[in-house]
Amino acid sequence: MNWRSEHIWIELIRGSRKTSNFCWACILFLGSLGFLVVGTSSYLGRNLISVFPYQQIVFFPQGIVMSFYGMAGLFISSYLWCTMSLNIGSGYDRFDRKEGIVCIFRWGFPGKNRRIFLRFFMRDIQSIRIEIKEGLYPRRVLYMEIRGQGSIPLTRTDENLTARQIEQKAAELAYFLRVPMEVF
């Protein structure tokens, strides 16, 4: 949900709470749990899961490898669940023409720098830049060029916006901020 008026433009940024992350976390958790149960059943010499009899899987080397993959998958799955529960990457972009201030806020990982808050004057904005790379893995990113600070990305690299959508968004933002637009 975005909000725009004559003087203020607020754009909410979606973080890691996406359907695809949820699906991958579930699939990874269930698959790694299956690997861990099969590896453990081969170690104990008992059927913990009836689909694979423990006699078919020898603990050394198959059981060890399956247990390792199961534990690794559980760690990766727990990482995904943590990033989704903390909603890493979410935040907002606030452009205020009346006060001449731009605020960019994102949630990061827990710690000293959990809150990422950038604030600068609109007069320091040099341009809005679009970077488009086509090919097997197309990448379309919108940047804001700031004097003395370089470029700040305004869109995520995995947003999958079409070239037309990113150009329209960049043109609207450049018009709102009254700065030029560059395409690379």
N, C-alpha and C positions, 0 to 999 in steps of 0.2 A: 504494500500500500504506500503510495507516494502522495505527497501533499504539495500543492503549488498555489501561490497567490501572486499578486503583483510585485511584492518585495521579497518574499521568502520562498525558497524551494527546499523541501525536505524529502530525501529519498531514503527509504529503509532498505538495508542490505540484509539479505537472507544468509544465514550462517550454515553450519554443518547439519542442521536438522532438515535433511532432505529424504525423500522416499528412497532414493537409490542407496544412500548410506544406511538407512534402516534395513533394507533388503540384504545388502552385503553383510551387515553385522549379524543378522539372523542366520544367513546361509553359512557364514564362516564359523559361527558359534556351534551350530548343529553338526557341521562337517568335522570340525576339530574335536568335538566331543565324541563323535563316532570313532575317529582315529584313536583317541586316547583310551576309549573303552576296549577296542580291539587289541591295542598294545598291552593294556593291563590284563586282559583275559589270557593272552598268550603267556604273560609272565607268571600269573597265578596258576595256570593250568586248569582253569574252570571256564565254563561258558557264561560270561556276563551278558552276552548278546547272542541270541539263538540263531541269527542269520549266518554267522561265520563260526564254525566249530574251531576250538582252539588248537586242535591237532593239525589243521591245515596251515597255520601260521606259526612258524618257529620263532621263539623270542629273539634269538640272535641269528640274523641281523634284522629280519622284517619287523618283529615286535618292537625293537628299540627305535627303529626309524619311524614307525607309526606313532609310537608314544611321543617322540620328539616333534613330529609334525602336529600332533594333537595339542601339545603344550604351546608350541609356537602360534598355532591358530587361535588358541584361547587368549594369548597375550595380545595378538593383533585385534581380535574381536573386542576385548576389553578396552583397548585404545579407542576403537570406533565408538563404543558405547559411551565412553567418557567425553569424547569430543562432541557427541550429540547431546549429552546431558548438560554440558557447559555451553553449548551453542557457540563454539569457537568460530570466529569470523563474522559474526552478526554485528550489526551496528547501524549507523546512519550517516548520511552526508547532509549537511545543512548549509545552504547558501543564503545569506541575508544581505540583500542589496541596500537596505535602509541603513544598517550599521556598518556595511562594508567588510563583513567578517565571514570567513568560511570555516566551518567546524567539521572535522572528520573523526568519527568515533568508531572503534571496533573493540570487540571482546577478544582477548588472547588467552593463552594458557595461564593457569593459576601461578601466582608468584608476585614479585614486585611490580612487574610490568603487565599485569592482567588487563588494565584499562589502557587502550591505545587511543590517545586524544591529541589530534593535531588541530591547531588553530592559527590562522594567519589572515592577513588583510587581502581584500580582493584586488587592490592595486598591485600586489606582488604576483598576480597570475599573469603569465606571459601568453599562454594559449591553451587550447584544448586539442589534444593530439590523439589520433586514431592510429593504432598499429594493426594492420591486417596481414596475416600470413595464410595463404591458401595452400592446399595440398591434402595429404592423407589425414593429417590432424590439423584442421584449420584453427587459427587462433585470432580472435578479434578482441582487442583490449582498448579501453578508453582511458587516457591519461590526462592529468592536469599538470602543465609545466609551471613551476614556481621559481621565481628568481632566488638564486642562492641555495635552493633545496633540491633541485632536480625535478624529476617527474614522479607524480603520485598516482598509482592506479586507482581508478574509480569503479571499474567492473572486475569481476572475477574472471580468471582465465577459463573456467569451466562453465560459463553461463550459456554458451552456444547461441549467441545472438547472431542473426543473419547480418550480412553486410549492410543491407538497407536499414535494419533496426538500429545498428550501432551508429550509422551515419546520421540517422534522424535524431537519435538521442544526443549525439555530439553537437549537431547543429542547434538544437533547442537549448542546450546548456551554454554553448558559446554565445548565442543570442541573448540569453538571460544574463550572463556575466559580462557581456559586451567585450569579448575578447576574440581574437582570430582563431580559426580552426585549421589544423594541419593534418595531413594524411600521409602515413608512411607505410 
